[in-house]
């Protein structure tokens, strides 16, 4: 399964690799403008410290380059407004041929899309897409312990808290969802 080929359409969202969107699929603007608009202080409060703070065009372009080097990023577009409302970010650590495939999932949703179930719909769409791809492996999501809304999104989508694994003193909790193709 190639994550960059991911194309998801839910009731309210179009989710697709951020460099592959065509002009008719969204009211095109520069990706750096999207990154700047989405990375507000309330949105980044529970994200890695390096992602917090004001974004200039240069910082946004650097952030885009880092995401492209680390994995796959999907742009989340409102089907109604054709405007970006969020991002989904994936990476796959090297497992040296040992163990199951692991896909690390992260997401952020702009403030205008909070509180109306879009994060749940976005993650649900990806979970459904994975099931349709015959994925064997585990989806892993890290969440800041105090981010109750994000924890609920993961739990609603079948992720379970991994009580045996932690990321040290960061306060981040790991959630996992296992897939086995039938």
C-alpha positions as CSV (number, residue, x, y, z in Angstrom):
1,X,0.0,0.0,0.0
2,X,1.4,3.3,-1.0
3,X,0.2,6.1,1.3
4,X,0.8,8.8,-1.3
5,X,-1.9,7.2,-3.5
6,X,-4.4,7.7,-0.6
7,X,-7.6,9.3,-1.9
8,X,-10.5,9.5,0.6
9,X,-13.9,11.1,0.2
10,X,-16.2,11.2,3.1
11,X,-19.6,12.9,3.5
12,X,-17.9,16.3,4.2
13,X,-14.3,15.9,3.3
14,X,-11.9,15.2,0.5
15,X,-8.5,13.9,1.7
16,X,-5.6,13.5,-0.7
17,X,-1.8,13.8,-0.8
18,X,-1.2,17.5,-0.7
19,X,0.9,17.8,-3.8
20,X,-1.6,15.8,-5.9
21,X,-4.7,17.9,-5.6
22,X,-6.0,19.3,-8.8
23,X,-7.3,22.9,-9.1
24,X,-10.9,21.8,-9.3
25,X,-10.7,19.8,-6.1
26,X,-10.0,22.8,-3.9
27,X,-9.9,26.6,-4.0
28,X,-6.2,26.4,-4.7
29,X,-3.8,28.5,-2.7
30,X,-0.2,28.0,-1.9
31,X,0.6,25.2,0.6
32,X,2.7,27.5,2.6
33,X,-0.4,29.7,3.1
34,X,-2.4,26.6,4.3
35,X,0.4,25.7,6.8
36,X,0.4,29.3,8.1
37,X,-3.4,29.4,8.4
38,X,-3.6,26.0,10.2
39,X,-0.7,26.5,12.6
40,X,-2.4,28.8,15.1
41,X,-1.5,28.8,18.8
42,X,-4.7,26.9,19.9
43,X,-4.1,24.3,17.2
44,X,-0.4,23.7,17.9
45,X,-0.7,23.9,21.7
46,X,-0.8,20.0,22.0
47,X,1.6,19.4,19.1
48,X,5.4,19.1,19.2
49,X,7.1,22.2,20.6
50,X,9.1,22.7,17.4
51,X,5.7,23.2,15.5
52,X,4.5,26.0,17.8
53,X,5.0,29.7,17.4
54,X,4.4,32.1,14.5
55,X,4.8,30.9,10.9
56,X,6.4,33.0,8.2
57,X,6.4,31.9,4.6
58,X,9.9,30.7,4.9
59,X,9.2,28.7,8.1
60,X,6.1,27.2,6.4
61,X,8.1,26.1,3.3
62,X,10.7,24.5,5.6
63,X,7.9,22.7,7.5
64,X,6.5,21.4,4.2
65,X,10.0,20.1,3.1
66,X,10.4,18.4,6.5
67,X,7.0,16.6,6.2
68,X,7.9,15.5,2.6
69,X,11.2,14.0,3.7
70,X,9.7,12.2,6.7
71,X,6.6,10.7,5.1
72,X,3.3,11.5,3.4
73,X,1.0,14.4,4.2
74,X,-2.6,14.6,3.2
75,X,-4.5,17.8,2.8
76,X,-8.1,17.7,4.2
77,X,-10.5,19.8,2.2
78,X,-14.1,20.7,3.1
79,X,-16.4,19.3,0.4
80,X,-18.8,22.2,1.0
81,X,-16.4,25.2,1.0
82,X,-13.5,23.6,-1.0
83,X,-11.2,25.2,1.7
84,X,-8.4,23.4,3.6
85,X,-9.5,22.4,7.1
86,X,-6.7,20.1,8.2
87,X,-3.7,17.9,7.6
88,X,-3.0,14.2,8.1
89,X,0.7,13.2,8.4
90,X,2.1,9.7,8.1
91,X,5.5,8.1,8.5
92,X,6.7,4.5,8.4
93,X,9.8,3.8,10.5
94,X,12.2,1.2,9.2
95,X,11.7,-2.1,10.9
96,X,14.8,-3.9,9.4
97,X,12.5,-6.6,7.9
98,X,11.4,-7.7,11.4
99,X,7.9,-7.2,12.8
100,X,4.7,-5.8,11.4
101,X,4.3,-2.8,9.3
102,X,3.8,0.3,11.4
103,X,2.2,3.5,10.2
104,X,2.5,6.5,12.5
105,X,-0.4,8.8,12.1
106,X,-0.7,12.4,13.1
107,X,-3.3,15.0,12.3
108,X,-4.3,18.6,12.9
109,X,-7.5,20.4,12.3
110,X,-8.0,24.1,11.9
111,X,-10.0,25.9,14.6
112,X,-12.9,26.6,12.2
113,X,-13.5,22.9,11.9
114,X,-13.4,22.1,15.7
115,X,-16.4,20.7,17.5
116,X,-18.4,19.4,14.6
117,X,-17.0,15.8,14.2
118,X,-14.6,16.5,11.4
119,X,-11.6,15.0,13.1
120,X,-13.5,11.8,13.8
121,X,-14.7,11.8,10.2
122,X,-11.1,12.4,8.9
123,X,-9.6,9.6,10.9
124,X,-12.6,7.3,10.2
125,X,-12.1,7.9,6.5
126,X,-8.4,6.9,6.7
127,X,-9.2,3.8,8.8
128,X,-11.8,2.7,6.2
129,X,-9.3,3.3,3.4
130,X,-6.7,1.2,5.2
131,X,-9.3,-1.6,5.5
132,X,-10.0,-1.4,1.8
133,X,-6.3,-1.7,1.0
134,X,-5.8,-4.9,2.9
135,X,-3.3,-3.4,5.3
136,X,-1.4,-5.8,7.6
137,X,0.1,-3.9,10.4
138,X,-0.6,-1.3,13.1
139,X,-1.6,2.3,13.0
140,X,0.1,4.3,15.8
141,X,-0.9,7.7,17.0
142,X,0.7,9.8,19.7
143,X,-1.4,12.2,21.6
144,X,-0.6,14.7,24.3
145,X,-2.1,13.3,27.5
146,X,-4.3,16.3,28.2
147,X,-5.7,16.5,24.7
148,X,-9.0,14.8,25.5
149,X,-10.8,15.6,22.2
150,X,-8.1,14.0,20.2
151,X,-8.0,11.0,22.5
152,X,-11.8,10.6,22.0
153,X,-11.3,10.8,18.2
154,X,-8.9,7.9,18.3
155,X,-11.0,5.8,20.6
156,X,-14.1,6.3,18.5
157,X,-12.1,5.0,15.6
158,X,-11.0,1.8,17.3
159,X,-7.6,2.9,18.6
160,X,-6.6,1.6,22.0
161,X,-4.3,3.2,24.5
162,X,-1.0,1.3,24.7
163,X,-0.3,1.1,28.4
164,X,3.0,-0.7,27.9
165,X,4.6,1.9,25.7
166,X,5.4,5.5,26.4
167,X,7.6,8.3,25.0
168,X,9.4,9.2,28.1
169,X,8.7,12.5,29.9
170,X,6.9,14.2,27.0
171,X,3.5,13.4,28.4
172,X,2.5,11.8,25.1
173,X,0.3,8.7,25.1
174,X,0.4,6.1,22.3
175,X,-2.7,4.7,20.7
176,X,-2.7,1.7,18.4
177,X,-5.1,0.1,16.0
178,X,-4.2,-3.3,14.5
179,X,-5.1,-4.3,10.9
180,X,-5.0,-7.8,9.4
181,X,-6.2,-8.3,5.8
182,X,-8.7,-11.0,5.3
